[in-house]
Amino acid sequence: MGSLAKAVRFEGEMLWVDLLDGRTLGVPLAYFPRLLRATPEQRAVYEISGGGSGLHWPELDEDILVAGLLAGIGDQTRHHESAA
């Protein structure tokens, strides 16, 4: 079955991803500055893509891979933003 997302929710400054295998993954929003700065309404509009392998927020142009979350990888664009 693999580690695929079935639902997403936010509590405080945490992103919670429910996986099909029964696990729930919690990640601080600090890993994803666009989600951290977004309104609750913007965060609520997301898509589960790739059969559950990815998460996408169209309005925020944010894409997150479940495999990346499991590996502890945050927003890779922050390095480019800070260098600009």
For each residue, the residues with C-beta under 8 A, 3 or more apart:
1: 4 20 21
2: 20 21 53
3: 19 20 21 23 66 67 70
4: 1 19 20 21 51 52 53 66
5: 8 17 18 19 20 48 52 53 54 55 66
6: 18 19 20 48 52
7: 17 18 48
8: 5 15 16 17 18 46 48 55
9: 16 18
10: 14 15 16 29 35 40 43
11: 14 16
12:
13: 28 29 30 36
14: 10 11 26 27 28 29
15: 8 10 26 27 28 29 31 32 35
16: 8 9 10 11 24 25 26 27
17: 5 7 8 24 25 27 55 66 69
18: 5 6 7 8 9 23 24
19: 3 4 5 6 22 23 24 25 66
20: 1 2 3 4 5 6 52
21: 1 2 3 4
22: 19
23: 3 18 19
24: 16 17 18 19
25: 16 17 19 66 69 70
26: 14 15 16
27: 14 15 16 17 31 32 69 74
28: 13 14 15 31
29: 10 13 14 15 32 35 36
30: 13 33 36 74
31: 15 27 28 74 75
32: 15 27 29 35 36 62 64 74 75
33: 30 36 37 75 78 81
34: 37 38 57 60 61 62 75
35: 10 15 29 32 38 43 57 60 62
36: 13 29 30 32 33
37: 33 34
38: 34 35 42 43 57 60
39: 42 43
40: 10 43 44
41: 44 45
42: 38 39 45 57 59 60
43: 10 35 38 39 40 46 57
44: 40 41
45: 41 42 57 58 59
46: 8 43 55 56 57
47: 55 56 57 58
48: 5 6 7 8 52 54 55 56
49: 53 54 55 56 63
50: 53 54
51: 4
52: 4 5 6 20 48 66
53: 2 4 5 49 50 65 66 67
54: 5 48 49 50 63 64 65 66
55: 5 8 17 46 47 48 49 62 63 64 65 66
56: 46 47 48 49 62 63 64
57: 34 35 38 42 43 45 46 47 60 61 62 63
58: 45 47 61
59: 42 45
60: 34 35 38 42 57
61: 34 57 58
62: 32 34 35 55 56 57
63: 49 54 55 56 57
64: 32 54 55 56 68 69
65: 53 54 55 68 69
66: 3 4 5 17 19 25 52 53 54 55 69 70
67: 3 53 70 71
68: 64 65 71 73
69: 17 25 27 64 65 66 72 73
70: 3 25 66 67
71: 67 68
72: 69
73: 68 69 76
74: 27 30 31 32 78
75: 31 32 33 34 78
76: 73 79 80
77: 80 81
78: 33 74 75 81 82
79: 76 82 83
80: 76 77 83 84
81: 33 77 78 84
82: 78 79
83: 79 80
84: 80 81
